[in-house]
């Protein structure tokens, strides 16, 4: 069931930059006649997950509070898995009128592990 509040998804900072760079790469590939690449698959994966978040903001896996980097200054953090082992991190803010999912990061798996302090096994 869709929540009664309006829902928005906003790309912020690193996520906005990464999405823009990825979009430019895909646009160039399409001009060169490429039909399917890892970048195209990743962009499509991001767009699909954003569409899901517009319907269900709590779709992602909740990251335990003790693992949230203090530098992010957020109360909650969610992870969404993307294609090719990429990750999308977002936080949810709500008020009386709307629910907003702020996508903070779109990153590859090693960078994700480093950000959250996971060690390689």
C-alpha positions in Angstrom: 0.0 0.0 0.0 1.3 3.4 -1.0 1.8 5.8 2.0 -0.6 8.7 2.2 2.2 11.3 2.2 3.9 12.5 -1.0 7.2 10.8 -1.7 10.2 12.3 -3.4 13.7 10.9 -4.2 16.6 13.4 -4.4 20.1 12.7 -5.5 22.6 14.6 -3.4 26.3 15.4 -3.6 28.4 12.3 -4.5 25.3 10.4 -5.8 24.3 13.3 -8.1 27.8 13.7 -9.4 28.2 9.9 -10.0 24.8 9.7 -11.8 25.6 12.7 -14.0 29.0 11.2 -14.9 27.4 7.8 -15.6 24.7 9.4 -17.8 27.3 11.2 -19.9 29.3 8.0 -20.4 26.1 6.2 -21.5 25.2 9.0 -23.8 28.6 8.8 -25.5 28.3 5.0 -25.8 24.9 5.3 -27.4 26.2 7.8 -29.9 28.9 5.3 -30.9 26.2 2.6 -31.4 26.8 0.6 -28.3 23.7 -1.3 -27.2 24.6 -2.8 -23.9 27.5 -2.0 -21.5 28.2 -2.2 -17.8 27.5 1.5 -17.5 24.2 1.2 -19.3 23.2 -1.7 -17.1 24.2 0.3 -14.0 22.3 3.4 -15.0 19.2 1.2 -15.7 19.6 -0.5 -12.3 19.8 2.9 -10.6 16.7 4.2 -12.4 14.7 1.0 -11.4 15.7 1.4 -7.8 14.8 5.1 -7.7 11.4 4.2 -9.1 10.9 1.6 -6.4 11.9 4.1 -3.7 9.3 6.5 -5.0 6.7 3.9 -4.1 8.4 2.3 -1.1 11.0 4.5 0.7 11.9 1.7 3.1 12.8 -0.7 0.3 16.5 -0.9 1.1 18.3 -2.8 3.8 18.6 -0.8 7.0 22.2 -0.3 8.0 22.7 -0.7 11.8 23.2 2.7 13.5 26.6 1.7 14.9 27.9 1.2 11.4 26.7 4.6 10.0 29.8 6.8 9.5 29.6 9.9 11.8 30.6 12.1 8.9 27.3 11.5 7.2 25.3 13.1 10.1 22.1 11.1 9.5 19.8 9.2 11.8 19.1 6.3 9.4 20.9 4.8 6.4 19.7 2.3 3.9 21.5 0.2 1.3 20.2 -0.9 -2.1 22.2 -3.4 -4.1 22.7 -2.5 -7.8 24.1 -4.5 -10.7 27.8 -5.3 -10.9 28.1 -5.2 -7.1 27.5 -1.5 -6.8 25.6 0.0 -3.9 23.3 3.0 -3.4 23.1 4.5 0.1 20.2 6.8 1.1 18.5 8.3 4.2 14.9 9.0 4.8 13.5 12.2 6.2 9.8 12.8 6.8 7.5 15.5 8.0 3.8 16.0 8.2 3.5 16.5 4.4 6.0 14.3 2.7 8.7 11.6 2.8 12.0 12.4 1.1 14.6 9.8 0.3 18.0 11.5 -0.1 20.4 9.3 -2.1 23.8 10.1 -0.7 26.1 7.7 -2.5 26.3 5.5 -5.6 29.5 3.5 -5.2 31.3 0.4 -6.1 31.7 -2.4 -3.6 35.2 -1.7 -2.5 34.4 1.9 -1.9 31.3 1.0 0.0 33.2 -1.4 2.2 35.8 1.3 3.0 33.1 3.9 3.8 31.3 1.6 6.2 34.6 0.3 7.7 34.2 -3.3 6.5 37.4 -5.3 6.1 38.2 -7.6 3.2 38.1 -11.2 4.2 
